[in-house]
Amino acid sequence: MHDGIAEARKLLTIDDPGTVGAVLGNGHRVTAHDTVPFCLWAAAKNLDDYERAFWTTAAVGGDIDTNCAIVGGIVAARTGFASMPPHWLRSLEPLPVRR
């Protein structure tokens, strides 16, 4: 994991997610080693743009739902709802009411 994260840092100068996913992995092995480094790269490249982070992450394939959840969580922790597309927020299902 440490080596993958170090490699992700080195690849921050690369803008093509496909190239980076080929080097770091895209989660197709469904392991943290094959998922986390790319997710950290994708989040770091798009820290202020939730939608762009989402589409950048989804574009590489692999374990798309897990990768997008990780990246989305990181970016949302930084931006809150401000960076999320309004039409995405309007289409959310309501959370159950706790009684």
C-alpha positions as CSV (number, residue, x, y, z in Angstrom):
1,M,0.0,0.0,0.0
2,H,2.8,2.4,0.9
3,D,4.5,1.9,-2.4
4,G,1.3,2.4,-4.3
5,I,0.5,5.7,-2.5
6,A,4.0,6.9,-3.1
7,E,3.6,6.1,-6.8
8,A,0.3,8.0,-6.9
9,R,2.0,11.1,-5.6
10,K,4.6,10.8,-8.4
11,L,1.8,10.5,-10.9
12,L,0.1,13.8,-9.9
13,T,1.7,15.4,-12.9
14,I,-0.2,13.1,-15.2
15,D,-3.7,14.2,-16.3
16,D,-4.9,11.0,-18.1
17,P,-6.8,8.8,-15.6
18,G,-6.5,5.8,-18.0
19,T,-2.7,6.0,-17.9
20,V,-2.7,6.4,-14.1
21,G,-5.2,3.5,-13.6
22,A,-3.0,1.3,-15.8
23,V,-0.1,2.0,-13.5
24,L,-1.8,2.0,-10.1
25,G,-4.7,-0.3,-10.7
26,N,-8.4,0.4,-10.8
27,G,-9.9,-1.9,-8.3
28,H,-10.6,-4.8,-10.7
29,R,-8.8,-7.1,-8.3
30,V,-11.0,-5.9,-5.5
31,T,-8.2,-5.3,-3.1
32,A,-7.1,-2.1,-1.2
33,H,-3.7,-2.3,-3.0
34,D,-5.4,-2.2,-6.3
35,T,-7.9,0.5,-5.3
36,V,-6.7,3.1,-2.8
37,P,-3.7,4.5,-4.6
38,F,-5.8,5.4,-7.7
39,C,-8.6,6.8,-5.5
40,L,-6.2,9.0,-3.7
41,W,-4.8,10.2,-7.1
42,A,-8.3,10.9,-8.5
43,A,-9.3,12.8,-5.3
44,A,-6.1,14.8,-5.2
45,K,-6.5,15.8,-8.9
46,N,-10.1,17.0,-8.4
47,L,-10.4,18.1,-4.8
48,D,-12.6,21.0,-5.5
49,D,-14.9,19.5,-8.2
50,Y,-17.1,16.6,-7.0
51,E,-18.6,15.9,-10.4
52,R,-15.3,15.9,-12.2
53,A,-13.8,13.7,-9.6
54,F,-16.7,11.3,-10.0
55,W,-16.4,11.1,-13.8
56,T,-12.6,10.9,-13.8
57,T,-12.8,7.9,-11.4
58,A,-15.6,6.2,-13.3
59,A,-13.7,6.5,-16.6
60,V,-11.0,4.0,-15.6
61,G,-13.5,1.1,-15.0
62,G,-12.6,-1.6,-12.5
63,D,-14.5,-1.5,-9.2
64,I,-16.3,1.7,-10.2
65,D,-18.9,1.9,-7.4
66,T,-16.2,1.4,-4.7
67,N,-13.8,3.8,-6.3
68,C,-16.4,6.5,-6.7
69,A,-17.6,6.0,-3.2
70,I,-14.0,6.5,-1.9
71,V,-13.2,9.4,-4.1
72,G,-16.6,11.0,-3.5
73,G,-16.2,10.7,0.3
74,I,-12.8,12.4,0.2
75,V,-13.9,15.2,-2.1
76,A,-17.2,15.7,-0.2
77,A,-15.3,15.9,3.1
78,R,-13.5,18.9,1.6
79,T,-16.3,20.7,-0.3
80,G,-19.5,19.6,1.4
81,F,-22.5,19.9,-0.8
82,A,-21.2,23.0,-2.6
83,S,-19.4,21.1,-5.3
84,M,-22.1,18.5,-5.9
85,P,-24.3,19.1,-9.0
86,P,-27.7,20.4,-7.9
87,H,-29.6,18.0,-10.1
88,W,-27.8,15.1,-8.4
89,L,-28.8,16.4,-5.0
90,R,-32.4,16.7,-6.1
91,S,-32.6,13.1,-7.2
92,L,-31.3,11.6,-3.9
93,E,-33.7,9.2,-2.1
94,P,-34.7,10.5,1.3
95,L,-33.1,8.9,4.3
96,P,-35.5,6.9,6.5
97,V,-36.9,8.7,9.4
98,R,-35.5,7.5,12.7
99,R,-38.2,6.9,15.3
